């Protein structure tokens, strides 16, 4: 991302950046909310590796702060640099009247370097490696979640065991690797991303609501980390979550119903293992 910004920013034009900046009005803002969520999706996965951290009370928060600052910086740089080259239309449509592209950064680079140069091919290749790294990060977080389910009896016990040598949830990681590859092979990546956003919003809402409830009902619990500006910050976060969920449901009702079906299947699976365990 820094290499892309270094190549694109010298060609930044304010006229291009501000051209037709409000094409769809507030309706466009509403439609863009799911993509804004995807900018920062995955940070919550850091909490899942607390057991593998030397000093989780201190280092997990450092990781969260560093990751969030990195994402905000790169988000602003990439957004500004890509659109400032030739306007937002140039990174959405390969030619006038074409369907929207899902590769905006290569389109921006093509206006600077052409689509055949070594710099263009090199940055696109690095971008693909970044996608692979992102996939690995998601598998890491999902592996920890699946491991916890297996450990408490909501999934087969084998998934809840640590590797005897490396002390990592190897079985859970392999399971999520297989599920992730199967999801990619469906070719429905955009739909999977939307359902991932639904899952994240449910997680954010329940987590924030739990903070509000537990601080009131169990104030005596040990809290190595306390939410700043309580209770206003959690309340603002809960309101933003509700707005984002409303935007998602209004635009992706079919995917939301599929997501609810997956939740129902998960509850049924959990209930079956819970009954067997009890």
Buried (B, 14 or more C-beta within 10 A) or exposed (E): BEEBBEBBEEBBEEEBBEBEEEEEEEEEEBEEBBEBBBEBBBBBBBBBBEEEBEEBEEBBEEBBEEBEEEBEEBBEBBBBBBBBBBBBBBBBBBEEEEEEEEEBBBBBBBBBBEEEEEEBBEBBEEBEEEEEEEBEEBBBBBBBEBBBBBBEBBBEEEBBBBEEEEEBBBBBBEBBBEEBEEBEEEEEEEBBBBBBBBEBBBEBBEBBBEBBEEBEEEEEEEEEEEBEEEEEEBEEBBEBBEEBBEBBBEBBEEBBEBBEEEEEEEEEEBEEBEEEEE
